[in-house]
């Protein structure tokens, strides 16, 4: 997947269990570590705790983890500007914003500003939620719409955008 010089900002999109997180980890590790993993998931139940544990097992001691379920822009700004960063995932961050009744537009703007501040590479992971059927309730439709808007704005700011299906990446941009 390497194209020589790594993109400064890469967005990796895909469906559930598509291989997007594994690809994102490989991409960020193309640059010298140590690497920063900014995690947005919150372990509210046993199943989510198991998913988080699975992700942690894949990373070596060269990785540092920062939990940022709501303050993702702040985490980007507080980290060493040159350190390679992996953000996993924007969709869970959006979920946390919605549950917390946060201003999504303002948070997205802050995220984009945080990405501009970064000097080192950043790889962001997000779910593509708009490929399925129209959800049957207003909250699910709002979530799908907000996720689509967030992904569009981050994709516009990114140097490279990849879509993963069945573990296979396709280049959408860059």
Backbone as numpy.savetxt, mean C-alpha at the origin, in Angstrom:
# Nx Ny Nz CAx CAy CAz Cx Cy Cz
11.44 -8.26 -12.70 10.61 -7.07 -12.70 11.47 -5.82 -12.70
12.77 -5.99 -12.48 13.66 -4.83 -12.41 13.85 -4.22 -13.79
13.86 -2.90 -13.82 14.09 -2.19 -15.08 15.29 -1.26 -14.91
16.32 -1.72 -14.16 17.48 -0.87 -13.91 17.24 -0.04 -12.67
17.14 1.28 -12.85 16.91 2.19 -11.73 15.48 2.00 -11.20
15.33 1.80 -9.89 13.98 1.60 -9.35 13.15 2.88 -9.43
11.86 2.70 -9.63 10.94 3.84 -9.61 10.91 4.42 -8.20
10.75 5.73 -8.09 10.69 6.34 -6.77 9.40 5.94 -6.05
8.26 5.98 -6.76 6.98 5.57 -6.17 6.35 4.53 -7.08
6.07 3.36 -6.50 5.42 2.28 -7.23 4.14 1.90 -6.51
3.06 1.77 -7.26 1.79 1.28 -6.72 1.56 -0.11 -7.28
1.32 -1.07 -6.38 1.03 -2.45 -6.78 -0.42 -2.74 -6.42
-1.23 -2.94 -7.46 -2.65 -3.23 -7.30 -2.94 -4.70 -7.58
-4.00 -5.21 -7.00 -4.43 -6.57 -7.30 -5.57 -6.96 -6.40
-6.12 -8.11 -6.67 -7.20 -8.65 -5.85 -6.66 -9.39 -4.64
-7.56 -9.92 -3.85 -7.17 -10.69 -2.67 -6.37 -11.92 -3.10
-5.28 -12.16 -2.40 -4.40 -13.31 -2.64 -3.88 -13.38 -4.08
-3.68 -12.22 -4.67 -3.18 -12.15 -6.05 -1.66 -12.25 -6.13
-0.97 -12.03 -5.00 0.49 -12.02 -4.99 1.07 -10.62 -4.94
0.21 -9.63 -4.72 0.67 -8.23 -4.76 1.65 -7.91 -3.63
1.44 -8.41 -2.44 2.36 -8.12 -1.32 3.72 -8.77 -1.55
3.73 -10.00 -2.02 5.01 -10.66 -2.30 5.78 -9.91 -3.38
5.09 -9.48 -4.42 5.75 -8.71 -5.47 6.28 -7.40 -4.90
5.49 -6.71 -4.09 5.93 -5.44 -3.51 7.18 -5.64 -2.66
7.24 -6.72 -1.90 8.43 -7.01 -1.10 9.64 -7.24 -1.99
9.47 -7.99 -3.07 10.60 -8.23 -3.99 11.06 -6.92 -4.61
10.12 -6.06 -5.01 10.48 -4.80 -5.66 11.28 -3.89 -4.72
10.83 -3.74 -3.48 11.52 -2.82 -2.58 12.89 -3.39 -2.22
13.02 -4.72 -2.20 14.30 -5.34 -1.86 15.30 -5.27 -3.01
14.90 -4.71 -4.16 15.86 -4.46 -5.24 16.79 -3.30 -4.87
16.41 -2.54 -3.85 17.26 -1.45 -3.36 17.90 -1.92 -2.06
19.07 -1.38 -1.73 19.74 -1.81 -0.49 18.90 -1.46 0.75
18.88 -2.38 1.71 18.19 -2.15 2.97 19.05 -1.34 3.92
18.61 -1.19 5.13 17.41 -1.79 5.71 16.14 -1.14 5.16
15.06 -1.92 5.22 13.79 -1.49 4.66 12.80 -1.21 5.78
11.91 -0.27 5.52 10.85 0.05 6.47 9.53 -0.46 5.93
8.82 -1.23 6.74 7.51 -1.75 6.40 6.49 -0.96 7.21
5.67 -0.18 6.54 4.61 0.55 7.23 3.33 -0.27 7.08
2.86 -0.77 8.22 1.69 -1.66 8.25 0.45 -0.87 8.65
-0.62 -1.07 7.90 -1.86 -0.36 8.20 -2.92 -1.26 8.82
-2.69 -2.56 8.85 -3.68 -3.50 9.38 -3.78 -3.39 10.89
-4.98 -3.62 11.38 -5.19 -3.70 12.82 -5.69 -5.10 13.15
-5.06 -5.76 14.13 -5.41 -7.16 14.45 -6.63 -7.27 15.34
-7.81 -7.07 14.78 -9.05 -7.10 15.56 -9.56 -8.51 15.85
-9.07 -9.51 15.09 -9.55 -10.87 15.31 -8.44 -11.87 15.00
-8.69 -13.14 15.31 -7.67 -14.16 15.14 -7.25 -14.32 13.68
-8.19 -14.22 12.78 -7.87 -14.39 11.36 -6.92 -13.28 10.89
-7.17 -12.04 11.30 -6.29 -10.95 10.90 -4.93 -11.07 11.59
-4.91 -11.52 12.84 -3.63 -11.75 13.51 -2.80 -12.79 12.75
-3.47 -13.84 12.24 -2.77 -14.87 11.47 -2.23 -14.30 10.15
-2.98 -13.45 9.50 -2.50 -12.81 8.26 -1.28 -11.94 8.53
-1.34 -11.17 9.59 -0.21 -10.31 9.95 1.02 -11.15 10.25
0.84 -12.24 11.00 1.96 -13.13 11.33 2.56 -13.73 10.07
1.72 -14.10 9.11 2.20 -14.67 7.84 3.09 -13.66 7.11
2.66 -12.40 7.08 3.45 -11.36 6.42 4.79 -11.15 7.14
4.76 -11.16 8.47 5.99 -10.93 9.24 7.01 -12.04 9.03
6.55 -13.28 8.86 7.46 -14.40 8.67 8.28 -14.28 7.40
7.78 -13.54 6.43 8.50 -13.39 5.15 9.64 -12.39 5.24
9.68 -11.59 6.28 10.69 -10.52 6.37 11.83 -10.91 7.29
13.04 -10.49 6.89 14.25 -10.77 7.66 14.49 -9.67 8.70
15.59 -9.78 9.40 15.93 -8.79 10.42 16.36 -7.46 9.81
16.52 -7.40 8.50 16.85 -6.14 7.83 15.61 -5.24 7.65
14.48 -5.74 8.08 13.22 -4.98 7.99 12.89 -4.37 9.34
12.36 -3.15 9.31 11.81 -2.51 10.49 10.34 -2.26 10.20
9.50 -2.46 11.19 8.06 -2.29 11.00 7.56 -1.13 11.82
6.70 -0.34 11.20 6.00 0.74 11.91 4.51 0.56 11.64
3.72 0.50 12.68 2.27 0.41 12.55 1.71 1.81 12.37
0.91 1.98 11.33 0.30 3.27 11.05 -1.11 3.06 10.50
-2.02 2.57 11.34 -3.37 2.30 10.86 -4.13 3.55 10.42
-3.80 4.70 10.97 -4.47 5.95 10.59 -3.49 7.02 10.12
-2.32 7.08 10.72 -1.38 8.17 10.46 -0.29 7.77 9.47
-0.70 7.22 8.34 0.24 6.83 7.30 1.07 8.02 6.80
0.45 9.17 6.49 1.27 10.31 6.03 2.34 10.70 7.06
1.99 10.69 8.32 2.94 11.03 9.38 4.09 10.03 9.42
3.77 8.75 9.26 4.81 7.72 9.25 5.79 7.93 8.10
5.27 8.32 6.93 6.14 8.59 5.79 7.04 9.79 6.05
6.50 10.80 6.70 7.27 12.02 6.97 8.31 11.82 8.07
8.01 10.97 9.03 8.92 10.78 10.17 10.06 9.80 9.87
9.90 8.99 8.86 10.93 8.01 8.52 12.08 8.70 7.79
13.25 8.12 7.89 14.41 8.60 7.13 13.99 8.74 5.67
14.20 9.93 5.09 13.73 10.24 3.73 14.29 9.30 2.67
15.46 8.74 2.91 16.12 7.93 1.89 15.88 6.43 2.06
15.35 6.03 3.20 15.14 4.60 3.45 14.05 4.06 2.54
14.27 2.89 1.93 13.22 2.27 1.14 12.04 1.89 2.02
10.83 2.20 1.54 9.62 1.99 2.33 8.61 1.17 1.55
8.00 0.21 2.24 6.89 -0.57 1.71 5.67 -0.26 2.56
4.58 0.15 1.94 3.32 0.43 2.63 2.33 -0.66 2.25
1.84 -1.39 3.24 0.89 -2.47 2.97 -0.20 -2.43 4.04
-1.41 -2.02 3.73 -1.87 -1.65 2.42 -2.78 -0.43 2.49
-2.91 0.24 1.36 -3.74 1.45 1.29 -5.21 1.13 1.53
-5.66 -0.03 1.12 -7.08 -0.38 1.27 -7.46 -0.55 2.74
-6.58 -1.16 3.52 -6.85 -1.27 4.96 -6.77 0.11 5.62
-5.85 0.93 5.17 -5.77 2.31 5.67 -7.07 3.04 5.41
-7.60 2.91 4.20 -8.88 3.53 3.87 -10.00 2.99 4.77
-10.01 1.71 5.01 -11.00 1.11 5.91 -10.92 1.76 7.29
-9.71 1.90 7.80 -9.51 2.51 9.12 -9.99 3.97 9.13
-9.71 4.69 8.04 -10.18 6.08 7.95 -11.70 6.14 7.98
-12.34 5.26 7.22 -13.81 5.26 7.17 -14.41 4.89 8.52
-13.87 3.86 9.15 -14.38 3.45 10.47 -14.20 4.57 11.48
-13.06 5.26 11.39 -12.77 6.36 12.30 -13.42 7.67 11.92
-14.22 7.64 10.84 -14.93 8.82 10.34 -13.97 9.98 10.11
-12.81 9.67 9.51 -11.81 10.67 9.17 -12.11 11.29 7.82
-11.53 12.43 7.56 -11.69 13.12 6.29 -10.77 12.44 5.26
-11.36 11.66 4.38 -10.59 10.87 3.42 -9.87 11.76 2.42
-10.53 12.80 1.97 -9.91 13.72 1.01 -8.67 14.36 1.61
-8.76 14.84 2.84 -7.62 15.46 3.51 -6.51 14.45 3.75
-6.87 13.23 4.16 -5.88 12.19 4.41 -5.17 11.80 3.12
-5.91 11.72 2.03 -5.30 11.39 0.74 -4.34 12.48 0.32
-4.73 13.73 0.48 -3.84 14.85 0.17 -2.56 14.80 0.99
-2.69 14.47 2.27 -1.52 14.36 3.14 -0.63 13.20 2.70
-1.24 12.10 2.28 -0.47 10.96 1.79 0.33 11.36 0.55
-0.31 12.04 -0.39 0.38 12.45 -1.62 1.52 13.41 -1.31
1.32 14.31 -0.34 2.40 15.20 0.08 3.55 14.41 0.70
3.20 13.43 1.51 4.22 12.57 2.13 5.03 11.82 1.09
4.38 11.38 0.02 5.10 10.68 -1.05 6.07 11.62 -1.76
5.67 12.87 -1.95 6.55 13.85 -2.60 7.79 14.13 -1.76
7.65 14.04 -0.45 8.75 14.31 0.48 9.82 13.22 0.42
9.43 12.01 0.09 10.34 10.87 0.12 11.41 10.99 -0.95
12.65 10.71 -0.60 13.75 10.69 -1.57 14.05 9.25 -2.01
13.84 8.31 -1.10 14.07 6.90 -1.42 12.83 6.27 -2.03
12.96 5.06 -2.52 11.83 4.39 -3.15 10.73 4.03 -2.16
9.50 4.12 -2.65 8.32 3.73 -1.88 7.49 2.80 -2.76
7.10 1.67 -2.20 6.19 0.74 -2.87 4.94 0.66 -2.02
3.80 0.94 -2.65 2.52 0.91 -1.95 1.67 -0.23 -2.52
0.97 -0.93 -1.65 0.10 -2.03 -2.04 -1.35 -1.60 -1.82
-2.21 -1.94 -2.78 -3.65 -1.64 -2.64 -4.46 -2.70 -3.36
-5.66 -2.93 -2.86 -6.59 -3.84 -3.52 -7.33 -3.10 -4.61
-7.53 -3.79 -5.72 -8.41 -3.27 -6.77 -9.79 -3.83 -6.46
-10.67 -2.97 -5.99 -11.99 -3.43 -5.53 -13.09 -3.22 -6.56
-12.80 -2.59 -7.67 -13.85 -2.23 -8.62 -14.09 -3.23 -9.73
-13.53 -4.42 -9.65 -13.68 -5.38 -10.74 -14.84 -6.35 -10.53
-15.46 -6.33 -9.37 -16.51 -7.28 -9.07 -17.89 -6.71 -9.31
-18.86 -7.35 -8.74 -20.25 -6.91 -8.88 -20.49 -5.65 -8.05
-21.54 -4.95 -8.36 -21.90 -3.76 -7.59 -22.39 -4.23 -6.22
-21.77 -3.72 -5.14 -22.20 -4.14 -3.80 -23.68 -3.84 -3.55
-24.27 -4.62 -2.65 -25.71 -4.51 -2.41 -26.09 -3.51 -1.33
-25.10 -2.81 -0.75 -25.45 -1.84 0.29 -24.64 -0.56 0.12
-25.16 0.49 0.69 -24.58 1.82 0.50 -23.16 1.93 1.06
-22.90 1.35 2.22 -21.57 1.44 2.81 -20.54 0.74 1.93
-20.86 -0.44 1.45 -19.93 -1.17 0.59 -19.70 -0.43 -0.73
-20.74 0.18 -1.28 -20.58 0.97 -2.51 -19.71 2.19 -2.24
-19.92 2.84 -1.10 -19.09 4.00 -0.75 -17.63 3.58 -0.61
-17.38 2.46 0.05 -16.02 1.96 0.20 -15.39 1.69 -1.15
-16.11 0.98 -2.03 -15.59 0.68 -3.36 -15.25 1.95 -4.11
-16.14 2.94 -4.03 -15.92 4.21 -4.72 -14.72 4.96 -4.15
-14.61 5.01 -2.83 -13.48 5.69 -2.18 -12.17 5.00 -2.52
-12.18 3.66 -2.53 -10.97 2.91 -2.88 -10.56 3.21 -4.32
-11.53 3.28 -5.21 -11.22 3.61 -6.60 -10.63 4.99 -6.74
-11.19 5.96 -6.03 -10.65 7.33 -6.09 -9.24 7.39 -5.50
-9.03 6.74 -4.36 -7.70 6.71 -3.73 -6.69 6.09 -4.69
-7.02 4.94 -5.26 -6.09 4.27 -6.17 -5.77 5.15 -7.38
-6.77 5.85 -7.91 -6.52 6.73 -9.06 -5.55 7.85 -8.71
-5.76 8.45 -7.55 -4.89 9.58 -7.16 -3.46 9.12 -6.90
-3.31 7.98 -6.24 -1.96 7.47 -5.99 -1.32 7.01 -7.30
-2.08 6.38 -8.18 -1.55 5.95 -9.48 -1.08 7.15 -10.30
-1.81 8.23 -10.23 -1.42 9.44 -10.96 -0.07 9.97 -10.44
0.14 9.89 -9.15 1.37 10.40 -8.54 2.54 9.42 -8.68
2.24 8.16 -8.92 3.28 7.13 -8.97 4.05 7.18 -10.28
5.31 6.76 -10.20 6.14 6.62 -11.39 5.83 5.32 -12.12
5.42 4.31 -11.34 5.15 2.99 -11.90 3.92 2.43 -11.21
3.05 1.77 -11.99 1.87 1.11 -11.45 1.81 -0.29 -12.05
1.70 -1.28 -11.17 1.61 -2.67 -11.60 0.30 -3.26 -11.13
-0.26 -4.15 -11.93 -1.46 -4.88 -11.55 -1.09 -6.35 -11.50
-1.47 -7.03 -10.41 -1.12 -8.43 -10.22 -2.39 -9.27 -10.26
-2.35 -10.32 -11.08 -3.43 -11.31 -11.13 -2.78 -12.68 -11.18
-3.20 -13.59 -10.32 -2.67 -14.95 -10.27 -1.14 -14.96 -10.13
-0.62 -13.98 -9.39 0.82 -13.90 -9.16 1.61 -13.32 -10.32
0.92 -12.91 -11.37 1.59 -12.39 -12.55 1.41 -10.88 -12.64
2.51 -10.12 -12.67 2.40 -8.67 -12.74 2.24 -8.17 -14.18
1.43 -7.16 -14.32 1.26 -6.46 -15.60 1.56 -5.00 -15.35
2.34 -4.39 -16.23 2.67 -2.98 -16.08 1.55 -2.12 -16.65
1.01 -1.24 -15.82 -0.02 -0.30 -16.25 0.58 1.07 -16.55
1.68 1.37 -15.84 2.35 2.68 -16.00 3.82 2.49 -15.67
4.67 3.15 -16.45 6.11 3.14 -16.16 6.77 2.02 -16.81
